[in-house]
Amino acid sequence: MTKFLYQIFYATVLLLAMTSAVIPKNMVYENNWAYLADTVMGGVSQGTANFSDGAIRLTGQVSTKNNGGFIQVRTRIDPSEAKGKKGIKIKVKGNGDIYYLHIRNASARLPWHYYTANFETKDKWEEVIIPFEAFEKSATLMPKRLKTDTIKTIGLVAYGKDHSADVSIAKLEFY
């Protein structure tokens, strides 16, 4: 009987280990998010970020006046989460505009250093897959390739032009 119980225990542990490795962690629910705008550098963009219908929603007015031009919501990432992964998968909807994911890692030493990739939104939920190779550096002094094992934060950003922002992410995970 003891051998039988041990086999059941071992099979259960193995199944749990395999299941947890297969199911990616949804970072929308797991992490804390912080709102940030260009007002930190004299810009005049305004917005808000809150949880609505099981998603983080970023809304506001992006303005390029006073050298501004962004609003964002950002979350900290455990660098080990991205180890061995190929990219980021998001479930997103918005107002049809283009938005960005900004990744800051150990190479992003100054506030304007990040790796960026854009995506277009629709008024219905859709899954968007962005491979790490699609992220481009924002500054010449940064390494060309994003080092995924040093990721610190991921930001959802409305950026670069005067417009009304409205974008929601219900799922954010590494794949």
N, C-alpha and C positions, 0 to 999 in steps of 0.2 A: 504494500500500500504506500509506503514512503517513497519508493521509486516512482510510482504513478503520480503522486502529488508533486514531486520534484519536476517531472516532465510537464505537467500542466503549468506549474509556475514558470518554468523556463519558456514554454511556448507563449504564455501570456506576456512575459517581459519582452520577448523577441517581437511579438506582434505590436506591442505598444511602441517599441523603438522604431520599427519599420513605419508605423502609421505617423509618428511625430516627424519623421524625416520626410515624409511625402507631403504632408499638409503644411504649406507655407504660413508664416505668421502674418496676420493682417495688422499692419502697423497703424492703421487708422484708429483702431480701438485700443491698442496696447500702449501707445505712447501719448505723452502730453504735447500739445501744440501751442505755439506762441505766435501771435500776430506781430508783424513788423511792416513799417512803411518807409517811404523815402523822407519822411519828416525828420528822421535821425540825421539827415545831411542837408536839411533846409528845403526839401521838396514840399509840395502841398497836396499830394495824393491822400485820399481818405478811404477807409474801408473798415470792415469788420470780418471776423471769422467766428463761427459757432457751429455746434453740432445740430443738424437738422435732418430728420428722416434717416437716421443711421449713417450719416456722412458728415465730413467736415466741409463746410461751405464758406467760400471766400467771396465777398461782394464788396463793391465800392467804386470809386471814381479814380482812375489813374490819370495823372497830369504830368506833363513833361516840363511845366513851369519851374523855374528856379533850379534847373538841372536835376529835376526829379524824374519820376517815371515808373514807380513800382509800388505794389502792395503784395504782401506774401504772408503765408502761414508756414511755420517751419517746425520740424520735430527732430529730436536727437535720435541717433541710431547707434545701436551696439555694433561695432565694426565686424564682430564675428558673424552677424546675421547674413552678411553679403559674401562670406567666404565660400568660394566654389560655385557661386551663382553666375548667371549669364546676363541678368538685367533686372529691370523693374516692370511689374505688371500692375496696372491701375484699373479700377472700375470708375468711370468718370462721366459726368454730364455737365453741360454748360449752355451758354447763350450763342454758340456757334463761332466763337472767337478762338484764337490761338493762345494757349497758355504754355507755361514752362515748368519743368522740374529743375531745380538747382541743387546740386550736390556739393557740399563742402567736405573736404577731407584734410589730411595732414599737409597736403601741398597748398591748401588755401590759407595763406598766412595773413592776407589783408582783406578788409571787408568786401572788396570788389573782386576777389578771387573765388571762383566756383567753376563747376562743370555744368553745362546746360544742355537740355534737349527740349524741343517743343512738341506739342501735340494739339490737334484740332478737336474741338468739342462739338457735340450735337445736343439737341434738347431731350434725347433719350439716353438712358444708361448704356454704355458700351465699354468693352474691355480694350485697353490699349497696352501694347507690349513695346517697351523701349529697351533695346540691348545696351549694355554699358558702352559698346563701341560707338553708339550714336551720340554720346555726350561729348561736347566740345569744351575746351578750356576757355576761360574768359580773359586771360592775361598771358602775355608772351613769356613771362618768367616761370610759368607753371609747366610741369611735365605734360607732354601731349596726351598720354594715356592716363585715364583715371585709375588710381590704385584703389581697388574696391575694399581691400582689407584695412583701409584707414578712413573709411567713411565716418563722418561725425554727424552730419545733419542732411536732411532732405527737405527742400522747400517747394511748395506749390506757389507759383508766382504769376501775377498779371503784370506785364512789363512792356516798356519801350514805346508806347504811343498813348495818346489821349483817348480814353474809352471807358465805358461802363463795364466793370468786371462782374461776372457771376459764374462761378465754377464750383462743383462739388466732387469730392472723391469719397467713395464708399469702401474702396479696397486699395491698399497699397502694400505690395509684397515683393520680395525678391523671388526670382524664378531661376 
